[in-house]
C-alpha cells in the first residue's frame, strides 16, 4: 500500500510539472507545434465541460457513463493519466484526456473530489446482492473498505457506481486489457476461476444495492 | 402538425395571457430592478439558453435570471433520429420542460421576443412586454434560408418535413415513413455547410434504413447531397455498408448517397415539386414517396432583428461570447460564429457555461475567466452500432479562434464491442446532458 501510494504521488507530481501547453498534441500532427493558447482555466471551468457526459458535478444519470464525483484526487489523476497514455483502454476518454495538462487534471480531480458521490438509482437482484455482500467481504473489503464506499486509500468507488461501467471495467481487467495491481489480480483471478462470471454478477448486484 | 405543437396558436394564447398579466405588472417591475439586483435576460430556451440560465444562477444566485421562450416543451434535435424517426418512441421521448429551471430560481416566461434594443437595453415581446436587462444572452438556434430550396418554403414544410428543429416536424416525418408503402423511396436533401448537427442527416439516413430493414425491406433511402463529403464521412460509409449494403458510387444497397464531386455544383437543388414529391438538381429529377428537405441555414430571426449578425451568423468575442456588434449582449449556440467550434448541442452547452461565467464576472466588475470548451457528439447507425467525435479546445492566445487541442473520431477499425459501448454511451450522454440543461 505504501509503495502504491508513493507511485501515485510521483505520477501526479510528474503530471503536474512535466507538461506545458506546447507539449499537448495538436490537431495538426507532428509537423507543427501546437499553437499558443490561453492557459489557466479554473477547476470549475474545466470540470463544467465534463457534465454533458458525466452529469452535473460528475453525478451521472447513467447507465454507461460512470459517476466521477467523490473520488480520491490521486485516483482521478491516475485514471486520466492512464487514459492519456492508452494504458487504460477506452472508447472516447483517451481522445479527451490527451487535451489536458497534468495541472489541469489535478484541478479537475480537486473539483470532483470535493463533490459528493451520488449513488446510482438502478435496479438489482436482491438475492444476488446478498451473495455479493459475502463475496465482497471475503475478497475485496481489505482494500475497498466499508463495503466499497471508502475511497480514502486511493481506490476506486465501487458501492453505488453504475453496474454497466463496473462490468465493462472488470471485463477489461479479466481479459488482461487493463492492468491490475498484483494483489488485486490475485484476488480477481482466483474469484473468477472459482465462481466465474456469476460471482461478479453477484458482486455487482451488491454494489448496485448500495443506494 | 399536432394541436399541442402548433406554434402560432400557442403564441397567440401565450401572448394573450402574458399581455393580460403585463397590464398589471409590466413594464419591467417584475424583474425587480429596484433592489439593486442585476437582471440577465436569456432569449431562447433551447440547449444554449437553458444551460446559460441554469449555470448563471449556479454561478451567482443573487442575479435575477429570466428566460424567455415561446414553447412550454423543448424537443431536442439530438437523438430525435434515433428515438423518434428510427425508433418510433414518440416525441415525448425527446421533450423537456422548464420546471427544473424554475427550481433553480430562473424566472421562465413563455413569450416570443420580437426585439432587443441594445441602446435602451430593453427587450420587447409579442405578448406586449417590455423587459429591461443589464446583460442579455441570445440563443435562438437556426433559421432556414428558404431561398436555397426553390419550391420548398415554410408553408410547404407543413407537408414535407425538414425536421431540423425537432418537435412536430419530427413526428410528421415518422408518421409519413409509417404510412409509406414497402418498396418506396425516402428522398433526402441535406443542406450545404454550415448547418447545425453536421452528422445529423447521415445518422437519419441510417435510422430510416434501419426502420425499413425491419418493416419495409424493399424500400430505399436516396440522398441528394450538395456536398462532396460530410462529418464522420468514413465512419458513416462503413456503417452504411456493414448494416445496409451501401456501395459508394452504386445504386445497389438500401442507402444510396449521391454527393457532389469537387468543383461541381450540379447536385444543388434547382427546384422542388412539393405536390409531385420530386427534387430537381443539375443531375436530373428524382421522385420520392417521403421527402425530407433540409434547407441552408442562418442565425435565428431575433439575431437579425436585433442587428447581431454579420452575414448569416453572429460574430462574438470567443472568450466571453459577447457580441462584437452590441455591448452587453451575448450570443451562444448555433447562431454564434464560434470559430473553431461545431454547431452541436454539446458545443452550445459548453459555450453557455463560458458565457454564463463571463456574464457573472462582468456584473461583478471582474475580468472574464479563462474559458474551457469541449464537444462530444455521438451518432447511432443501428442497434449496437455507435460512434463519436470529441474534442477539447482552448482559446488561441490572440482570441482569433477556438483551437482544438485533442480529440478525434472513433477509429475506423473499432471492434464491434467498442461500437456497442459507444451506443450505450450515446444514451447515457443524452440522459446526462439533458439533465445538465433542464434538470
Boltz contact constraints between the chains, C-beta under 6 A:
constraints:
  - contact:
      token1: [A, 24]
      token2: [B, 405]
      max_distance: 6.0
  - contact:
      token1: [A, 27]
      token2: [B, 404]
      max_distance: 6.0
  - contact:
      token1: [A, 35]
      token2: [B, 396]
      max_distance: 6.0
  - contact:
      token1: [A, 35]
      token2: [B, 403]
      max_distance: 6.0
  - contact:
      token1: [A, 36]
      token2: [B, 397]
      max_distance: 6.0
  - contact:
      token1: [A, 37]
      token2: [B, 394]
      max_distance: 6.0
  - contact:
      token1: [A, 37]
      token2: [B, 396]
      max_distance: 6.0
  - contact:
      token1: [A, 37]
      token2: [B, 397]
      max_distance: 6.0
  - contact:
      token1: [A, 37]
      token2: [B, 403]
      max_distance: 6.0
  - contact:
      token1: [A, 38]
      token2: [B, 370]
      max_distance: 6.0
  - contact:
      token1: [A, 38]
      token2: [B, 394]
      max_distance: 6.0
  - contact:
      token1: [A, 38]
      token2: [B, 395]
      max_distance: 6.0
  - contact:
      token1: [A, 38]
      token2: [B, 397]
      max_distance: 6.0
  - contact:
      token1: [A, 40]
      token2: [B, 370]
      max_distance: 6.0
  - contact:
      token1: [A, 41]
      token2: [B, 370]
      max_distance: 6.0
  - contact:
      token1: [A, 41]
      token2: [B, 372]
      max_distance: 6.0
  - contact:
      token1: [A, 42]
      token2: [B, 369]
      max_distance: 6.0
  - contact:
      token1: [A, 45]
      token2: [B, 369]
      max_distance: 6.0
  - contact:
      token1: [A, 45]
      token2: [B, 372]
      max_distance: 6.0
  - contact:
      token1: [A, 46]
      token2: [B, 372]
      max_distance: 6.0
  - contact:
      token1: [A, 48]
      token2: [B, 353]
      max_distance: 6.0
  - contact:
      token1: [A, 49]
      token2: [B, 350]
      max_distance: 6.0
  - contact:
      token1: [A, 49]
      token2: [B, 372]
      max_distance: 6.0
  - contact:
      token1: [A, 49]
      token2: [B, 374]
      max_distance: 6.0
  - contact:
      token1: [A, 51]
      token2: [B, 436]
      max_distance: 6.0
  - contact:
      token1: [A, 52]
      token2: [B, 346]
      max_distance: 6.0
  - contact:
      token1: [A, 52]
      token2: [B, 349]
      max_distance: 6.0
  - contact:
      token1: [A, 52]
      token2: [B, 433]
      max_distance: 6.0
  - contact:
      token1: [A, 53]
      token2: [B, 376]
      max_distance: 6.0
  - contact:
      token1: [A, 53]
      token2: [B, 429]
      max_distance: 6.0
  - contact:
      token1: [A, 53]
      token2: [B, 432]
      max_distance: 6.0
  - contact:
      token1: [A, 55]
      token2: [B, 432]
      max_distance: 6.0
  - contact:
      token1: [A, 56]
      token2: [B, 436]
      max_distance: 6.0
  - contact:
      token1: [A, 60]
      token2: [B, 432]
      max_distance: 6.0
  - contact:
      token1: [A, 61]
      token2: [B, 431]
      max_distance: 6.0
  - contact:
      token1: [A, 61]
      token2: [B, 432]
      max_distance: 6.0
  - contact:
      token1: [A, 61]
      token2: [B, 435]
      max_distance: 6.0
  - contact:
      token1: [A, 62]
      token2: [B, 428]
      max_distance: 6.0
  - contact:
      token1: [A, 64]
      token2: [B, 424]
      max_distance: 6.0
  - contact:
      token1: [A, 64]
      token2: [B, 425]
      max_distance: 6.0
  - contact:
      token1: [A, 64]
      token2: [B, 428]
      max_distance: 6.0
  - contact:
      token1: [A, 65]
      token2: [B, 428]
      max_distance: 6.0
  - contact:
      token1: [A, 91]
      token2: [B, 418]
      max_distance: 6.0
  - contact:
      token1: [A, 91]
      token2: [B, 421]
      max_distance: 6.0
  - contact:
      token1: [A, 91]
      token2: [B, 422]
      max_distance: 6.0
  - contact:
      token1: [A, 92]
      token2: [B, 388]
      max_distance: 6.0
  - contact:
      token1: [A, 92]
      token2: [B, 390]
      max_distance: 6.0
  - contact:
      token1: [A, 95]
      token2: [B, 390]
      max_distance: 6.0
  - contact:
      token1: [A, 95]
      token2: [B, 407]
      max_distance: 6.0
  - contact:
      token1: [A, 95]
      token2: [B, 408]
      max_distance: 6.0
  - contact:
      token1: [A, 96]
      token2: [B, 390]
      max_distance: 6.0
  - contact:
      token1: [A, 96]
      token2: [B, 392]
      max_distance: 6.0
  - contact:
      token1: [A, 98]
      token2: [B, 406]
      max_distance: 6.0
  - contact:
      token1: [A, 99]
      token2: [B, 392]
      max_distance: 6.0
  - contact:
      token1: [A, 99]
      token2: [B, 405]
      max_distance: 6.0
  - contact:
      token1: [A, 99]
      token2: [B, 406]
      max_distance: 6.0
